[in-house]
């Protein structure tokens, strides 16, 4: 059996060490963490023409679970370690900027991808760890909205996290955040009512209390400066999570039948990327079509489906492009229109 897990381990754990060293000693360590998450990733994706190996279908991946647990714990170390460093006043301005960007990119790209993996796992402990990661970023509702709303209604008007054709990221992001919060709340409330659970067990209370507890910990670490650092890091990280949804579903729609039901989710309803290094860095999140087809499939087993829509550049590069709506539309709208064909415009 081929196992690509070592690729994931090197790509994801190396920046943890660099960021923690940057928080402790600043200087070149902080810069190295930033370069790993930006220049190195972009360069290796383009310089090395490779596709990350696919593990054998149906195999067990205990090492993949251990890496996810390690990354979940590393998330806490990176978040609160960076809060401590940024609020300490001992870093020079350029060191603080490098550290903030490196940590924020890690939280938004690696931690988000790992938490996304964890909330889809069958183990209750793994799901709770993934939820805890989102809770510390004040985005706990994603643990409800993502499986209960996004995976059910993706590429239809009922999914707030599917970007409409022509919609800019700047318009999409607040709509998606608010919409997913409300839709997740409604889905969880309905599920609790069916199960007859008391209101005090509502997951949204856990998300709120957990977020406040995380913020209180940052206040104990660094006072008002610690709270400010935490909230800014969380905002930066969540903006990248929303960007991933924007890029990976932009303009793609599911056909609506005469009965009002959407066609089954298929490969054509997500944008994918074959780039090997950022696939390793993001735990195969760029293989998004296969994930939607098989949500519980562990990340080493995700395949790059040959008939799935592909982004012209790697996912992080496309995220940078999406910051400029005019350039984004010039590149992506014609591609989305070609894929939509004669399908009803269900997402507008």
VMD Tcl script that draws the C-alpha trace (Angstrom):
set ca {
  {0.00 0.00 0.00}
  {1.26 3.42 -0.89}
  {0.91 5.90 1.96}
  {1.32 9.63 1.35}
  {1.02 10.42 5.08}
  {4.73 11.39 5.40}
  {4.19 14.12 2.80}
  {1.37 15.56 4.92}
  {3.42 15.32 8.12}
  {6.42 17.19 6.75}
  {4.36 19.88 5.02}
  {2.11 20.59 8.02}
  {4.37 20.11 11.04}
  {7.41 22.01 9.77}
  {5.64 25.40 9.91}
  {4.49 24.62 13.47}
  {8.12 24.38 14.59}
  {9.09 27.53 12.68}
  {6.17 29.58 14.03}
  {6.76 28.50 17.62}
  {10.46 29.30 17.24}
  {9.51 32.65 15.74}
  {7.34 33.41 18.75}
  {10.13 32.46 21.13}
  {13.12 34.06 19.41}
  {11.76 36.21 16.56}
  {14.24 37.13 13.87}
  {14.85 34.71 11.02}
  {12.57 32.09 12.59}
  {9.50 34.29 12.19}
  {10.48 35.08 8.61}
  {11.11 31.39 7.86}
  {7.60 30.49 9.05}
  {6.11 33.09 6.76}
  {8.20 31.97 3.80}
  {7.16 28.34 4.32}
  {3.48 29.30 4.17}
  {3.88 31.58 1.14}
  {6.90 31.64 -1.17}
  {8.02 28.06 -0.60}
  {4.53 26.64 -1.12}
  {3.96 28.62 -4.32}
  {7.43 27.83 -5.69}
  {7.31 24.10 -5.02}
  {3.83 23.80 -6.50}
  {5.00 25.30 -9.78}
  {8.62 24.12 -9.87}
  {7.93 20.44 -9.19}
  {5.40 18.99 -11.62}
  {3.96 16.25 -9.42}
  {0.67 15.02 -8.05}
  {0.46 13.82 -4.48}
  {0.10 10.02 -4.38}
  {-3.29 8.55 -3.61}
  {-3.47 5.93 -0.88}
  {-5.18 2.63 -1.54}
  {-8.96 2.82 -1.20}
  {-10.40 1.16 1.87}
  {-7.13 1.03 3.77}
  {-6.80 1.94 7.43}
  {-4.85 5.09 8.24}
  {-4.00 5.20 11.95}
  {-1.03 7.47 11.18}
  {-3.43 9.90 9.51}
  {-5.51 10.08 12.69}
  {-2.41 10.65 14.79}
  {-1.31 13.48 12.51}
  {-4.74 15.09 12.79}
  {-4.59 14.87 16.59}
  {-1.07 16.33 16.58}
  {-2.21 19.19 14.35}
  {-5.24 19.83 16.56}
  {-2.95 20.20 19.58}
  {-0.46 22.21 17.51}
  {-3.28 24.61 16.67}
  {-3.65 25.46 20.35}
  {0.10 25.93 20.75}
  {0.37 28.15 17.68}
  {-2.67 30.25 18.54}
  {-1.93 30.92 22.19}
  {1.84 30.95 21.70}
  {1.46 33.64 19.05}
  {-0.92 35.58 21.29}
  {1.70 35.51 24.03}
  {4.49 36.60 21.69}
  {2.53 39.40 20.03}
  {1.30 40.82 23.33}
  {4.69 40.62 25.06}
  {6.16 43.72 23.43}
  {9.55 42.05 22.94}
  {9.33 41.57 19.15}
  {10.38 44.21 16.68}
  {7.61 45.46 14.38}
  {8.80 43.44 11.39}
  {9.14 40.30 13.53}
  {5.61 40.72 14.84}
  {4.22 41.21 11.33}
  {6.01 38.10 10.02}
  {4.87 36.04 13.00}
  {1.27 37.24 12.74}
  {1.08 36.44 9.02}
  {2.78 33.05 9.38}
  {0.55 32.01 12.30}
  {-2.58 33.40 10.68}
  {-1.89 31.55 7.44}
  {-1.25 28.34 9.35}
  {-4.49 28.71 11.32}
  {-6.48 29.53 8.19}
  {-5.03 26.93 5.85}
  {-3.62 24.01 7.85}
  {-5.72 24.19 11.03}
  {-8.88 24.83 9.07}
  {-8.21 21.89 6.76}
  {-7.42 19.64 9.71}
  {-10.47 20.70 11.73}
  {-12.58 20.15 8.62}
  {-11.17 16.63 8.43}
  {-11.83 16.00 12.13}
  {-15.50 17.07 12.16}
  {-16.16 14.49 9.44}
  {-14.59 11.58 11.33}
  {-16.63 8.85 13.00}
  {-14.88 9.08 16.36}
  {-16.57 11.38 18.85}
  {-13.21 12.39 20.30}
  {-11.86 13.42 16.90}
  {-15.02 15.38 16.10}
  {-14.80 17.21 19.42}
  {-11.18 18.14 18.77}
  {-12.11 19.57 15.37}
  {-14.97 21.50 16.94}
  {-12.61 22.87 19.61}
  {-10.31 24.22 16.91}
  {-13.19 26.12 15.31}
  {-14.45 27.30 18.70}
  {-11.10 28.96 19.49}
  {-11.48 30.89 16.22}
  {-15.00 32.01 17.21}
  {-16.35 29.94 14.33}
  {-17.73 26.98 16.25}
  {-21.01 27.03 14.37}
  {-19.11 25.73 11.34}
  {-19.04 22.32 13.04}
  {-22.84 22.29 12.67}
  {-23.42 24.30 9.51}
  {-20.81 22.52 7.40}
  {-22.13 18.93 7.64}
  {-25.81 19.79 8.15}
  {-26.19 22.59 5.60}
  {-23.25 22.89 3.23}
  {-22.95 19.19 2.40}
  {-26.69 18.87 1.94}
  {-27.37 21.99 -0.13}
  {-24.03 22.75 -1.80}
  {-24.29 24.47 -5.20}
  {-27.92 25.49 -4.61}
  {-29.48 28.74 -3.33}
  {-30.07 27.05 0.05}
  {-26.35 26.89 0.79}
  {-24.93 30.20 2.06}
  {-21.38 28.94 1.48}
  {-21.74 28.43 -2.27}
  {-20.59 31.55 -4.13}
  {-22.87 32.81 -6.88}
  {-21.69 33.51 -10.39}
  {-20.37 37.09 -10.54}
  {-20.39 37.50 -6.75}
  {-17.20 38.98 -5.31}
  {-15.46 37.49 -2.30}
  {-16.06 40.72 -0.38}
  {-19.82 40.38 -0.84}
  {-19.77 36.63 -0.31}
  {-17.83 36.52 2.97}
  {-20.31 38.37 5.26}
  {-23.26 36.68 3.56}
  {-21.69 33.26 4.09}
  {-20.72 33.90 7.73}
  {-24.14 35.18 8.75}
  {-26.03 32.73 6.56}
  {-24.15 29.68 7.80}
  {-24.61 30.78 11.42}
  {-28.37 31.06 10.96}
  {-28.75 27.93 8.86}
  {-26.62 25.87 11.24}
  {-28.63 27.14 14.21}
  {-31.91 26.19 12.53}
  {-30.60 22.74 11.59}
  {-29.28 22.02 15.09}
  {-32.46 23.30 16.74}
  {-34.58 21.06 14.53}
  {-32.36 18.09 15.24}
  {-32.54 18.71 19.00}
  {-36.32 19.00 18.85}
  {-36.57 15.65 17.05}
  {-34.30 14.05 19.66}
  {-36.14 15.67 22.57}
  {-32.96 17.18 24.03}
  {-33.15 20.06 26.54}
  {-32.19 23.57 25.39}
  {-29.16 23.75 27.68}
  {-27.50 21.02 25.60}
  {-27.68 23.09 22.43}
  {-24.30 23.02 20.59}
  {-24.46 26.75 19.95}
  {-24.24 27.36 23.70}
  {-21.05 25.29 23.71}
  {-19.66 27.25 20.78}
  {-20.39 30.57 22.49}
  {-19.11 29.57 25.93}
  {-16.02 27.95 24.43}
  {-15.20 31.04 22.39}
  {-15.52 33.26 25.45}
  {-13.33 30.89 27.47}
  {-10.65 30.98 24.75}
  {-10.75 34.77 24.70}
  {-10.50 34.86 28.49}
  {-7.39 32.67 28.30}
  {-5.82 35.13 25.87}
  {-6.70 37.95 28.27}
  {-4.93 36.09 31.07}
  {-1.92 35.58 28.81}
  {-1.59 39.11 27.45}
  {-4.32 41.37 28.80}
  {-6.09 43.61 26.30}
  {-3.22 43.11 23.87}
  {-3.69 39.37 24.08}
  {-7.40 39.69 23.40}
  {-6.74 41.95 20.43}
  {-4.13 39.55 19.03}
  {-6.49 36.59 19.43}
  {-9.44 38.29 17.76}
  {-7.30 39.54 14.88}
  {-5.72 36.13 14.31}
  {-9.14 34.48 14.41}
  {-10.58 36.98 11.95}
  {-7.68 36.43 9.57}
  {-8.02 32.65 9.83}
  {-11.79 32.63 9.31}
  {-11.47 34.91 6.28}
  {-9.33 32.18 4.70}
  {-11.86 29.48 5.54}
  {-14.55 31.53 3.81}
  {-12.16 32.12 0.93}
  {-11.74 28.35 0.50}
  {-15.51 27.95 0.19}
  {-15.65 30.85 -2.24}
  {-12.92 29.52 -4.54}
  {-13.95 25.86 -4.41}
  {-17.61 26.40 -5.33}
  {-17.67 29.65 -7.29}
  {-20.39 29.74 -9.93}
  {-21.11 25.99 -9.95}
  {-24.72 24.87 -9.65}
  {-26.72 21.67 -9.39}
  {-29.61 21.18 -11.78}
  {-33.04 21.55 -10.19}
  {-35.54 18.94 -11.34}
  {-39.29 19.36 -11.97}
  {-39.93 18.13 -8.43}
  {-37.87 21.02 -7.03}
  {-35.08 18.74 -5.84}
  {-31.44 19.28 -6.76}
  {-29.53 16.62 -8.65}
  {-27.08 14.53 -6.59}
  {-23.78 16.16 -5.76}
  {-21.18 15.19 -8.31}
  {-17.65 15.93 -9.45}
  {-18.84 18.95 -11.45}
  {-19.92 20.87 -8.34}
  {-16.49 21.70 -6.85}
  {-13.30 23.25 -8.16}
  {-10.15 21.17 -7.58}
  {-6.41 21.64 -7.68}
  {-3.70 19.05 -8.49}
  {-0.75 20.93 -6.97}
  {1.21 18.56 -4.76}
  {2.74 20.74 -2.05}
  {-0.34 22.75 -1.15}
  {-2.38 19.53 -1.31}
  {-0.05 18.12 1.34}
  {-0.11 21.37 3.32}
  {-3.93 21.44 3.30}
  {-4.51 17.70 3.83}
  {-5.89 17.16 0.33}
  {-8.56 19.85 0.74}
  {-8.00 20.88 -2.91}
  {-9.40 17.46 -3.93}
  {-12.79 18.85 -3.09}
  {-15.08 16.96 -5.46}
  {-14.12 13.60 -3.99}
  {-14.63 14.95 -0.48}
  {-18.19 16.01 -1.32}
  {-18.86 12.64 -2.94}
  {-17.44 10.79 0.09}
  {-17.49 13.12 3.14}
  {-16.25 10.47 5.57}
  {-13.34 9.36 3.38}
  {-10.01 10.07 5.19}
  {-7.79 12.65 3.55}
  {-4.99 10.30 2.35}
  {-7.55 8.38 0.29}
  {-9.11 11.37 -1.49}
  {-8.66 11.15 -5.25}
  {-8.26 13.82 -7.89}
  {-11.16 12.93 -10.17}
  {-10.20 13.33 -13.84}
  {-13.54 14.84 -14.90}
  {-13.76 17.34 -12.03}
  {-13.34 21.07 -12.73}
  {-9.80 22.28 -12.10}
  {-8.51 25.65 -11.00}
  {-5.88 27.22 -13.26}
  {-3.53 27.78 -10.31}
  {-3.11 26.34 -6.81}
  {-5.74 27.08 -4.19}
  {-3.68 29.70 -2.24}
  {-2.79 31.50 -5.48}
  {-6.44 31.54 -6.52}
  {-7.32 32.94 -3.10}
  {-4.97 35.85 -3.72}
  {-6.54 36.37 -7.15}
  {-10.03 36.44 -5.58}
  {-9.04 39.51 -3.55}
  {-9.34 41.45 -6.82}
  {-12.93 40.88 -8.03}
  {-12.30 42.23 -11.53}
  {-9.34 39.93 -12.17}
  {-11.13 37.01 -10.54}
  {-14.17 37.38 -12.79}
  {-11.97 37.70 -15.86}
  {-10.29 34.36 -15.06}
  {-13.07 32.31 -13.45}
  {-16.45 33.50 -14.73}
  {-15.91 32.20 -18.30}
  {-14.79 28.84 -16.89}
  {-17.85 28.61 -14.64}
  {-20.19 29.62 -17.46}
  {-18.72 26.94 -19.71}
  {-19.31 24.28 -17.06}
  {-22.84 25.43 -16.33}
  {-23.88 25.00 -19.95}
  {-27.65 25.00 -20.24}
  {-28.19 24.24 -16.53}
  {-30.65 26.46 -14.66}
  {-28.93 29.30 -12.83}
  {-29.74 27.81 -9.41}
  {-27.27 29.82 -7.36}
  {-28.23 33.33 -8.44}
}
mol new
graphics top color blue
foreach p $ca { graphics top sphere $p radius 0.5 }
foreach p [lrange $ca 0 end-1] q [lrange $ca 1 end] { graphics top cylinder $p $q radius 0.2 }
display resetview
